[in-house]
Amino acid sequence: MKKLASEWQLAKGSILNILRDSGTTIRRQKRLTNDEIDHAVTSYRNGESLDRIGKRLGLAHTTIRTALQRRGISTRSGGVRTQQ
């Protein structure tokens, strides 16, 4: 979407309107509730991976990472988790 918007110098909303007008079905993005974000924060702090949390909530790990970062939670680097 960003590439299209940049290439055609259109806003995201304009592109969505063009797609809808042409009959394209636009999927709705799931938004995390505050309770889901709270649970994700707790799960992540308890050592659960972004991927596992995302799968449980039906979302991409990047969506979970973004939600945690917006809450000020620093994320771990990928790879195997070691016990502390």
C-alpha positions in Angstrom: 0.0 0.0 0.0 2.8 2.4 0.9 4.5 1.7 -2.4 1.4 2.4 -4.4 0.7 5.5 -2.4 4.1 6.8 -3.1 4.3 5.8 -6.7 0.9 7.3 -7.6 1.2 10.2 -5.1 -2.1 9.3 -3.5 -3.2 9.0 0.1 -3.9 5.5 1.5 -7.5 6.4 1.9 -7.7 7.4 -1.8 -6.3 4.0 -2.8 -8.7 2.2 -0.6 -11.6 4.1 -2.1 -10.5 3.3 -5.6 -10.2 -0.4 -4.7 -13.7 -0.4 -3.0 -15.2 1.4 -6.0 -13.9 -1.3 -8.3 -15.5 -4.0 -6.2 -12.4 -5.2 -4.4 -13.1 -6.7 -1.0 -10.8 -5.0 1.6 -10.0 -7.1 4.6 -10.5 -5.6 8.0 -7.5 -5.5 10.2 -8.1 -6.8 13.7 -7.3 -4.3 16.4 -5.9 -5.4 19.7 -8.0 -4.5 22.8 -6.3 -3.1 25.8 -6.9 -6.4 27.7 -5.2 -8.3 24.8 -2.2 -6.0 24.9 -2.0 -6.3 28.7 -2.1 -10.1 28.3 0.6 -9.9 25.6 2.8 -7.7 27.8 2.5 -10.2 30.7 3.1 -13.2 28.4 6.1 -11.6 26.8 7.6 -10.6 30.2 7.1 -14.2 31.3 9.3 -15.4 28.4 6.7 -16.2 25.7 7.8 -15.4 22.1 6.2 -12.7 20.0 5.4 -15.5 17.5 3.6 -17.6 20.0 1.6 -14.7 21.4 0.7 -13.7 17.8 -0.4 -17.1 16.9 -2.6 -17.4 20.0 -4.3 -14.0 19.1 -4.4 -14.7 15.3 -2.0 -11.9 14.5 1.5 -11.5 13.0 4.4 -11.3 15.5 5.1 -7.9 14.1 1.7 -6.6 15.2 2.4 -7.9 18.7 5.9 -6.3 18.6 4.4 -2.9 17.6 1.8 -3.1 20.3 4.5 -3.9 23.0 6.8 -1.1 21.7 3.9 1.4 21.9 3.6 0.4 25.5 7.3 1.1 26.0 8.3 -2.6 26.2 11.8 -3.3 24.9 11.8 -6.5 22.8 14.4 -9.3 22.9 16.5 -10.1 20.0 15.5 -13.2 18.1 16.8 -16.7 18.7 16.9 -19.1 21.6 16.0 -17.8 25.0 18.3 -18.6 27.8 17.3 -18.9 31.5 18.4 -16.1 33.8 
